[in-house]
C-alpha cells in the first residue's frame, strides 16, 4: 500500500472573540482565535438539531496581521489550513494536549457592510510584498478586432 498522507481543513463560521495580535520573542506576528461552526445532527427522535463546535485556529505572519486588522468578534470567516496537535507538560506535571487549525488561507465571507460592525469587512488585502503588474501600451496584450461574427460558435 502506498504511503498516503493528507491533512486539509476548511472551516466556515464566525469569530468568537476579538482577535489579538501578538509577537513572538523573535518578532514573528501570531494570532490565535476561535471559530464557531454550526453542525447539524439528528436527535434520538429524528429531529434535526444544531450544535456549535468551537475550533481553535492559529495564524502566523501576514495572515495574522490580516486577521487582526480586518476581522472582529462575530465576523464570518473562511479558514483553509491543516490540523495540528501539540503536547506539553504543565507546571503540575500533567500532560496537556491542544488541537488547532494552522491557517494557510483566511478569506472574507461577509459582503461589505454585512459584518457585525459594518466597517472594513469588504476591504481587500494586499500583502506588503505584492507589486501589481503594470501595463503600458508597448507591453499591453494585443487583441484582434472581429468584424464578422457570423462564424463564431456561440
Backbone as a printed PyTorch tensor [residue, N CA C, xyz], in Angstrom:
tensor([[[  0.8360,  -1.1750,   0.0000],
         [  0.0000,   0.0000,   0.0000],
         [  0.8830,   1.2410,   0.0000]],

        [[  0.5180,   2.2070,  -0.8120],
         [  1.3000,   3.4410,  -0.9360],
         [  1.1670,   4.2840,   0.3270]],

        [[  2.1860,   5.0600,   0.5850],
         [  2.1720,   5.9730,   1.7290],
         [  1.3220,   7.1880,   1.3700]],

        [[  0.1810,   7.3370,   2.0200],
         [ -0.7430,   8.4200,   1.7070],
         [ -0.9600,   9.2690,   2.9530]],

        [[ -0.5900,  10.5380,   2.8870],
         [ -0.7890,  11.4750,   3.9840],
         [ -1.4940,  12.6980,   3.4440]],

        [[ -2.5620,  13.0940,   4.1090],
         [ -3.3250,  14.2520,   3.6640],
         [ -3.9120,  14.9240,   4.8900]],

        [[ -3.6860,  16.2350,   5.0210],
         [ -4.1630,  16.9730,   6.1790],
         [ -4.6610,  18.3300,   5.6950]],

        [[ -5.9560,  18.4570,   5.4370],
         [ -6.5400,  19.6950,   4.9190],
         [ -7.8500,  19.9440,   5.6520]],

        [[ -8.0230,  21.1720,   6.1410],
         [ -9.2220,  21.5590,   6.8740],
         [ -9.7930,  22.8090,   6.2190]],

        [[-11.1100,  22.8290,   6.0240],
         [-11.7980,  24.0190,   5.5310],
         [-12.9160,  24.3260,   6.5200]],

        [[-12.8850,  25.5190,   7.0970],
         [-13.8790,  25.9390,   8.0870],
         [-14.5930,  27.1890,   7.6180]],

        [[-15.8580,  27.2450,   7.8630],
         [-16.6390,  28.4570,   7.6420],
         [-17.4710,  28.6990,   8.8780]],

        [[-17.2980,  29.8490,   9.5180],
         [-18.0280,  30.1330,  10.7460],
         [-17.8340,  31.5800,  11.1520]],

        [[-17.9930,  31.8300,  12.4530],
         [-17.8640,  33.1870,  12.9870],
         [-16.8360,  33.2290,  14.1030]],

        [[-16.0880,  34.3370,  14.1720],
         [-15.1220,  34.5230,  15.2460],
         [-15.8560,  34.6650,  16.5750]],

        [[-15.3460,  34.0050,  17.6050],
         [-15.9910,  34.0270,  18.9180],
         [-15.4920,  35.1600,  19.8050]],

        [[-14.3960,  35.8010,  19.4320],
         [-13.8340,  36.8940,  20.2360],
         [-13.0010,  37.7890,  19.3260]],

        [[-12.6440,  38.9540,  19.8300],
         [-11.7650,  39.8550,  19.0860],
         [-10.3970,  39.1940,  18.9270]],

        [[ -9.8620,  39.1370,  17.7080],
         [ -8.5150,  38.5690,  17.5420],
         [ -7.4750,  39.5290,  18.1140]],

        [[ -6.5130,  38.9850,  18.8400],
         [ -5.4790,  39.8070,  19.4700],
         [ -4.1210,  39.4270,  18.8950]],

        [[ -3.5230,  40.3680,  18.1730],
         [ -2.2260,  40.1340,  17.5460],
         [ -1.1320,  40.1530,  18.6030]],

        [[ -0.2730,  39.1440,  18.5690],
         [  0.8770,  39.0670,  19.4640],
         [  2.1180,  38.8860,  18.6160]],

        [[  3.2620,  39.0280,  19.2280],
         [  4.5360,  38.8470,  18.5410],
         [  5.3980,  37.8940,  19.3560]],

        [[  6.0200,  36.9340,  18.6810],
         [  6.9100,  36.0080,  19.3720],
         [  8.1720,  36.7530,  19.7950]],

        [[  8.9820,  36.1090,  20.6110],
         [ 10.2240,  36.7450,  21.0650],
         [ 11.1760,  37.0240,  19.9110]],

        [[ 11.0040,  36.3050,  18.7930],
         [ 11.8410,  36.5620,  17.6200],
         [ 11.1810,  37.5430,  16.6480]],

        [[ 10.0400,  38.1390,  17.0490],
         [  9.4160,  39.1830,  16.2440],
         [  8.4210,  38.7220,  15.1950]],

        [[  7.9520,  37.4800,  15.2790],
         [  7.0050,  36.9580,  14.2810],
         [  5.5780,  37.2080,  14.7660]],

        [[  4.7310,  37.8690,  13.9450],
         [  3.3380,  38.0920,  14.3300],
         [  2.5530,  36.7820,  14.3620]],

        [[  1.6890,  36.6460,  15.3680],
         [  0.8560,  35.4590,  15.5210],
         [ -0.4770,  35.8800,  16.1370]],

        [[ -1.5430,  35.2110,  15.7160],
         [ -2.8510,  35.4510,  16.3200],
         [ -3.5480,  34.1040,  16.5080]],

        [[ -4.0990,  33.9050,  17.7020],
         [ -4.9170,  32.7360,  17.9940],
         [ -6.3550,  33.2100,  18.0710]],

        [[ -7.2680,  32.4620,  17.4690],
         [ -8.6780,  32.8000,  17.5530],
         [ -9.4970,  31.5290,  17.4610]],

        [[-10.7620,  31.6580,  17.7900],
         [-11.6640,  30.5220,  17.7630],
         [-12.7940,  30.8140,  16.7920]],

        [[-13.1920,  29.7890,  16.0270],
         [-14.2740,  29.9140,  15.0530],
         [-15.4190,  29.0100,  15.5010]],

        [[-16.6070,  29.5930,  15.6160],
         [-17.8100,  28.8170,  15.9350],
         [-18.4070,  28.3190,  14.6310]],

        [[-18.5730,  27.0050,  14.5330],
         [-19.1080,  26.3740,  13.3320],
         [-20.3170,  25.5410,  13.7410]],

        [[-21.4710,  25.8140,  13.1390],
         [-22.6810,  25.0410,  13.4340],
         [-22.6120,  23.6790,  12.7570]],

        [[-23.0400,  22.6690,  13.5040],
         [-23.0720,  21.3020,  12.9920],
         [-24.4800,  20.7540,  13.1920]],

        [[-25.0740,  20.2320,  12.1430],
         [-26.4150,  19.6670,  12.2240],
         [-26.3220,  18.1840,  12.5600]],

        [[-27.2690,  17.7110,  13.3660],
         [-27.3400,  16.2940,  13.6810],
         [-28.7890,  15.9320,  13.9730]],

        [[-29.0950,  14.6590,  13.9470],
         [-30.4440,  14.1740,  14.2540],
         [-30.4780,  13.6660,  15.6870]],

        [[-31.4780,  14.1040,  16.4520],
         [-31.6290,  13.6450,  17.8260],
         [-32.2160,  12.2340,  17.8320]],

        [[-32.3950,  11.6610,  19.0240],
         [-32.9330,  10.3060,  19.1430],
         [-34.2990,  10.1710,  18.4860]],

        [[-35.1170,  11.2380,  18.5530],
         [-36.4440,  11.1820,  17.9350],
         [-36.4360,  11.7220,  16.5070]],

        [[-35.2530,  11.6960,  15.8530],
         [-35.0920,  12.0640,  14.4410],
         [-35.3300,  13.5380,  14.1220]],

        [[-35.3500,  14.4080,  15.1350],
         [-35.4800,  15.8430,  14.8820],
         [-34.1050,  16.4240,  14.5590]],

        [[-34.0900,  17.3380,  13.5980],
         [-32.8300,  17.9980,  13.2460],
         [-32.4530,  19.0010,  14.3380]],

        [[-31.2310,  18.9280,  14.8050],
         [-30.7150,  19.8050,  15.8480],
         [-29.4600,  20.4980,  15.3260]],

        [[-29.1140,  21.6120,  15.9520],
         [-27.8800,  22.3320,  15.6340],
         [-27.0370,  22.4220,  16.8970]],

        [[-25.7490,  22.2490,  16.7240],
         [-24.8250,  22.4190,  17.8320],
         [-23.6030,  23.1520,  17.2980]],

        [[-23.0720,  24.0650,  18.0900],
         [-21.8830,  24.8070,  17.6670],
         [-20.6300,  24.0980,  18.1630]],

        [[-19.6680,  23.9500,  17.2740],
         [-18.3370,  23.4870,  17.6380],
         [-17.4350,  24.7120,  17.6440]],

        [[-16.5600,  24.8080,  18.6160],
         [-15.6420,  25.9310,  18.7360],
         [-14.2400,  25.4200,  18.4260]],

        [[-13.7030,  25.8670,  17.2870],
         [-12.4510,  25.3160,  16.7720],
         [-11.3610,  26.3710,  16.8670]],

        [[-10.2630,  25.9950,  17.5140],
         [ -9.1350,  26.9110,  17.6840],
         [ -8.3040,  26.9780,  16.4180]],

        [[ -7.8980,  28.2050,  16.0660],
         [ -7.1170,  28.4510,  14.8550],
         [ -5.9180,  29.3190,  15.2330]],

        [[ -4.8010,  29.0760,  14.5860],
         [ -3.6170,  29.9060,  14.7570],
         [ -3.1660,  30.3900,  13.3760]],

        [[ -2.8590,  31.6710,  13.2800],
         [ -2.3710,  32.2510,  12.0220],
         [ -1.0500,  32.9520,  12.3000]],

        [[ -0.1460,  32.8620,  11.3610],
         [  1.1930,  33.4320,  11.5010],
         [  1.4400,  34.5120,  10.4560]],

        [[  2.3750,  35.3730,  10.7410],
         [  2.9280,  36.3780,   9.8370],
         [  1.8600,  37.2640,   9.1860]],

        [[  1.8380,  37.3800,   7.8470],
         [  0.8940,  38.2750,   7.1730],
         [ -0.5550,  37.8790,   7.4310]],

        [[ -0.8170,  36.5750,   7.5170],
         [ -2.1890,  36.1400,   7.7980],
         [ -2.6300,  36.5950,   9.1850]],

        [[ -1.7310,  36.5750,  10.1460],
         [ -2.0550,  37.0400,  11.4940],
         [ -2.3840,  38.5270,  11.4800]],

        [[ -1.5770,  39.3080,  10.7730],
         [ -1.8380,  40.7430,  10.6730],
         [ -3.1490,  41.0130,   9.9480]],

        [[ -3.4480,  40.2480,   8.9180],
         [ -4.6890,  40.3710,   8.1550],
         [ -5.9070,  40.1100,   9.0410]],

        [[ -5.8720,  39.0210,   9.8060],
         [ -6.9950,  38.6830,  10.6860],
         [ -7.1950,  39.7620,  11.7390]],

        [[ -6.1150,  40.2050,  12.3650],
         [ -6.2600,  41.2070,  13.4260],
         [ -6.7290,  42.5520,  12.8870]],

        [[ -6.4230,  42.8600,  11.6470],
         [ -6.8030,  44.1460,  11.0680],
         [ -8.2510,  44.1650,  10.5730]],

        [[ -8.7080,  43.0890,   9.9240],
         [ -9.9800,  43.1220,   9.2220],
         [-11.1220,  42.3220,   9.8490]],

        [[-10.8570,  41.5200,  10.8630],
         [-11.9100,  40.6900,  11.4440],
         [-12.1720,  41.0830,  12.8920]],

        [[-13.4230,  40.9740,  13.3010],
         [-13.8560,  41.2980,  14.6530],
         [-14.7100,  40.1540,  15.1850]],

        [[-14.9940,  40.1860,  16.4700],
         [-15.8900,  39.2050,  17.0750],
         [-17.1970,  39.1870,  16.2820]],

        [[-17.6310,  37.9980,  15.8920],
         [-18.8670,  37.8430,  15.1310],
         [-18.6860,  37.8710,  13.6280]],

        [[-17.4950,  38.2390,  13.1350],
         [-17.2460,  38.2630,  11.6950],
         [-17.3220,  36.8590,  11.1120]],

        [[-17.9380,  36.7420,   9.9430],
         [-17.9010,  35.4770,   9.2150],
         [-16.5120,  35.3310,   8.6090]],

        [[-16.0010,  34.1090,   8.6280],
         [-14.6430,  33.8680,   8.1490],
         [-14.5770,  32.4820,   7.5250]],

        [[-13.7270,  32.3490,   6.5210],
         [-13.4290,  31.0510,   5.9190],
         [-11.9380,  30.8100,   6.1160]],

        [[-11.5970,  29.6840,   6.7260],
         [-10.2050,  29.3360,   7.0150],
         [ -9.8800,  28.0290,   6.3150]],

        [[ -8.7700,  28.0110,   5.6000],
         [ -8.2520,  26.7870,   4.9940],
         [ -6.8860,  26.5490,   5.6180]],

        [[ -6.6620,  25.3450,   6.1030],
         [ -5.3860,  25.0660,   6.7550],
         [ -5.2160,  23.5890,   7.0120]],

        [[ -4.3980,  23.2860,   8.0230],
         [ -4.1430,  21.8970,   8.3930],
         [ -4.3040,  21.7400,   9.9000]],

        [[ -4.6240,  20.5260,  10.3030],
         [ -4.8240,  20.2130,  11.7030],
         [ -3.4840,  19.9090,  12.3540]],

        [[ -3.2780,  20.4580,  13.5560],
         [ -2.0230,  20.2590,  14.2810],
         [ -2.3520,  19.9140,  15.7260]],

        [[ -1.6470,  18.9440,  16.2950],
         [ -1.8020,  18.5990,  17.6980],
         [ -0.4740,  18.8260,  18.3960]],

        [[ -0.5450,  19.5620,  19.5100],
         [  0.6580,  19.8310,  20.3100],
         [  0.5030,  19.1830,  21.6730]],

        [[  1.6130,  18.7740,  22.2740],
         [  1.6050,  18.2510,  23.6390],
         [  2.6620,  18.9680,  24.4560]],

        [[  2.3910,  19.1210,  25.7360],
         [  3.3430,  19.7130,  26.6560],
         [  2.9980,  19.2530,  28.0660]],

        [[  3.8910,  19.4920,  28.9910],
         [  3.6710,  19.1690,  30.3920],
         [  3.4950,  20.4710,  31.1520]],

        [[  2.3860,  20.5770,  31.8950],
         [  2.1110,  21.8170,  32.6300],
         [  2.9340,  21.8700,  33.9180]],

        [[  2.7570,  22.9290,  34.6930],
         [  3.5340,  23.1410,  35.9240],
         [  3.2850,  22.0730,  36.9820]],

        [[  2.1270,  21.4150,  36.9400],
         [  1.8060,  20.3550,  37.8980],
         [  2.2580,  18.9760,  37.4090]],

        [[  2.9160,  18.9150,  36.2560],
         [  3.4030,  17.6530,  35.7190],
         [  2.3860,  16.8890,  34.8990]],

        [[  1.2290,  17.4980,  34.6230],
         [  0.2030,  16.8460,  33.8030],
         [  0.5040,  17.0410,  32.3220]],

        [[  0.2920,  15.9820,  31.5580],
         [  0.4800,  16.0790,  30.1180],
         [ -0.7470,  16.7570,  29.5200]],

        [[ -0.5400,  17.7920,  28.7180],
         [ -1.6220,  18.5620,  28.1030],
         [ -1.5540,  18.4150,  26.5960]],

        [[ -2.7410,  18.5220,  25.9650],
         [ -2.8610,  18.4270,  24.5200],
         [ -3.6370,  19.6320,  24.0030]],

        [[ -3.2780,  20.0820,  22.8330],
         [ -4.0480,  21.1270,  22.1490],
         [ -4.1250,  20.7390,  20.6760]],

        [[ -5.3290,  20.7780,  20.1410],
         [ -5.5400,  20.5310,  18.7200],
         [ -6.0630,  21.8120,  18.1170]],

        [[ -5.4490,  22.2600,  17.0340],
         [ -5.8270,  23.5280,  16.4070],
         [ -5.5990,  23.4490,  14.9120]],

        [[ -6.2090,  24.3840,  14.2130],
         [ -6.0140,  24.5060,  12.7750],
         [ -4.9510,  25.5740,  12.5400]],

        [[ -3.9450,  25.2450,  11.7640],
         [ -2.9440,  26.2230,  11.3560],
         [ -3.4080,  26.7940,  10.0200]],

        [[ -3.7130,  28.0930,  10.0090],
         [ -4.3100,  28.7290,   8.8290],
         [ -3.2880,  28.9010,   7.7130]],

        [[ -3.6350,  28.4040,   6.5240],
         [ -2.8620,  28.6520,   5.3120],
         [ -3.5060,  29.7650,   4.4980]],

        [[ -4.8420,  29.8540,   4.5720],
         [ -5.6100,  30.8910,   3.8780],
         [ -6.7040,  31.3850,   4.8190]],

        [[ -6.9810,  32.6870,   4.7480],
         [ -8.0720,  33.2880,   5.5130],
         [ -8.8240,  34.1890,   4.5540]],

        [[-10.1540,  33.9990,   4.4700],
         [-10.9480,  34.7350,   3.4930],
         [-12.1650,  35.3800,   4.1270]],

        [[-12.5940,  36.4980,   3.5220],
         [-13.8340,  37.1450,   3.9030],
         [-15.0070,  36.2980,   3.4600]],

        [[-16.0910,  36.3560,   4.2160],
         [-17.3470,  35.7350,   3.8230],
         [-18.4240,  36.8050,   3.7230]],

        [[-18.4350,  37.7580,   4.6640],
         [-19.4140,  38.8450,   4.6490],
         [-19.1770,  39.7640,   3.4690]],

        [[-20.2640,  40.3060,   2.9120],
         [-20.1390,  41.3770,   1.9280],
         [-19.8550,  42.6650,   2.6720]],

        [[-19.3930,  43.6640,   1.9660],
         [-19.0860,  44.9390,   2.5930],
         [-20.3180,  45.4650,   3.3240]],

        [[-20.1430,  45.8210,   4.5820],
         [-21.2310,  46.3620,   5.3790],
         [-22.0950,  45.3140,   6.0480]],

        [[-21.8600,  44.0010,   5.7880],
         [-22.6770,  42.9600,   6.3940],
         [-22.0740,  42.4130,   7.6760]],

        [[-20.8570,  42.8000,   8.0060],
         [-20.2050,  42.2860,   9.1980],
         [-20.8720,  42.8040,  10.4530]],

        [[-20.4010,  42.3660,  11.6250],
         [-21.0410,  42.7410,  12.8670],
         [-20.9880,  44.2320,  13.1630]],

        [[-20.0120,  44.9410,  12.5930],
         [-19.9130,  46.3660,  12.8590],
         [-20.0600,  47.1990,  11.5980]],

        [[-20.2120,  46.5540,  10.4460],
         [-20.4370,  47.2740,   9.2010],
         [-19.2670,  48.1070,   8.7450]],

        [[-18.0580,  47.7920,   9.2140],
         [-16.9100,  48.6110,   8.8110],
         [-16.1380,  47.9580,   7.6840]],

        [[-14.8750,  47.7430,   7.7960],
         [-13.9890,  47.4070,   6.6870],
         [-14.0450,  45.9550,   6.2490]],

        [[-15.1500,  45.2530,   6.4410],
         [-15.1850,  43.8330,   6.0800],
         [-15.1300,  43.5920,   4.5890]],

        [[-15.3850,  44.5850,   3.7740],
         [-15.3010,  44.3970,   2.3340],
         [-13.9810,  44.8580,   1.7710]],

        [[-13.0630,  45.2890,   2.6270],
         [-11.7740,  45.7940,   2.1590],
         [-10.9530,  44.6590,   1.5830]],

        [[-10.1200,  44.9840,   0.6350],
         [ -9.2660,  43.9530,   0.0690],
         [ -7.9210,  43.9880,   0.7660]],

        [[ -7.2810,  42.8480,   0.8320],
         [ -5.9860,  42.7200,   1.4910],
         [ -4.9160,  42.4970,   0.4400]],

        [[ -3.8910,  43.2940,   0.4780],
         [ -2.7600,  43.1290,  -0.4140],
         [ -1.5170,  43.0720,   0.4580]],

        [[ -0.7870,  41.9500,   0.4580],
         [  0.4110,  41.8540,   1.2850],
         [  1.4110,  42.9420,   0.9160]],

        [[  2.2190,  43.3400,   1.8910],
         [  3.1630,  44.4260,   1.6530],
         [  4.2000,  44.0660,   0.5940]],

        [[  4.4280,  42.7790,   0.3580],
         [  5.4310,  42.3700,  -0.6270],
         [  4.8670,  42.2670,  -2.0400]],

        [[  3.5880,  42.5660,  -2.2190],
         [  2.9420,  42.4090,  -3.5150],
         [  3.0770,  43.6780,  -4.3380]],

        [[  3.4590,  43.5330,  -5.5910],
         [  3.5060,  44.6460,  -6.5300],
         [  2.6190,  44.2930,  -7.7060]],

        [[  1.6260,  45.1200,  -7.9480],
         [  0.7010,  44.8470,  -9.0510],
         [  1.4140,  45.0250, -10.3830]],

        [[  1.1180,  44.1590, -11.3650],
         [  1.7490,  44.3250, -12.6760],
         [  1.2490,  45.5980, -13.3450]],

        [[  2.1420,  46.2430, -14.0660],
         [  1.7280,  47.4620, -14.7680],
         [  1.8250,  47.2120, -16.2650]],

        [[  0.8470,  47.7110, -17.0010],
         [  0.8180,  47.5580, -18.4420],
         [  0.9650,  48.9340, -19.0830]],

        [[  1.8050,  48.9830, -20.0570],
         [  1.9190,  50.1830, -20.8740],
         [  1.4250,  49.8160, -22.2620]],

        [[  1.3130,  50.7720, -23.1210],
         [  0.8340,  50.4730, -24.4760],
         [  1.8070,  49.5670, -25.2110]],

        [[  3.0880,  49.5750, -24.8450],
         [  4.0650,  48.7170, -25.5170],
         [  3.8910,  47.2540, -25.1150]],

        [[  3.6060,  46.9840, -23.8140],
         [  3.5330,  45.5910, -23.3820],
         [  2.1060,  45.1320, -23.0900]],

        [[  1.1200,  45.9090, -23.4820],
         [ -0.2780,  45.5300, -23.2750],
         [ -0.6350,  44.3690, -24.1940]],

        [[ -1.5360,  43.4950, -23.7440],
         [ -1.9530,  42.3800, -24.6030],
         [ -2.5830,  42.8970, -25.8990]],

        [[ -2.3070,  42.1980, -26.9940],
         [ -2.8600,  42.5700, -28.3030],
         [ -4.1260,  41.7530, -28.5610]],

        [[ -5.2010,  42.4180, -28.9350],
         [ -6.4510,  41.7540, -29.2500],
         [ -6.8010,  42.0330, -30.6970]],

        [[ -7.3940,  41.0400, -31.3190],
         [ -7.7830,  41.1640, -32.7150],
         [ -9.2420,  41.6000, -32.7920]],

        [[ -9.5300,  42.6110, -33.5890],
         [-10.8990,  43.0530, -33.7920],
         [-11.6250,  42.0340, -34.6570]],

        [[-12.8250,  41.6550, -34.2460],
         [-13.6500,  40.7270, -35.0020],
         [-14.8020,  41.5250, -35.5930]],

        [[-14.8150,  41.6250, -36.9180],
         [-15.8710,  42.3970, -37.5580],
         [-17.0020,  41.5030, -38.0420]],

        [[-16.6800,  40.2670, -38.4310],
         [-17.7070,  39.3500, -38.9050],
         [-17.8520,  38.2280, -37.8840]],

        [[-18.9050,  38.3120, -37.0740],
         [-19.0760,  37.3100, -36.0420],
         [-20.0780,  36.2100, -36.3960]],

        [[-20.3860,  36.0830, -37.6880],
         [-21.3320,  35.0640, -38.1420],
         [-20.7840,  33.6470, -37.9850]],

        [[-19.4530,  33.4840, -38.0120],
         [-18.8810,  32.1580, -37.9510],
         [-18.4630,  31.7570, -36.5310]],

        [[-18.7450,  32.5910, -35.5490],
         [-18.4130,  32.2360, -34.1660],
         [-19.3630,  31.1470, -33.6730]],

        [[-18.8680,  30.1900, -32.8950],
         [-19.6960,  29.0410, -32.4730],
         [-20.6900,  29.3650, -31.3660]],

        [[-20.8070,  30.5630, -30.9380],
         [-21.7480,  30.8790, -29.8420],
         [-22.6230,  32.0630, -30.1920]]])
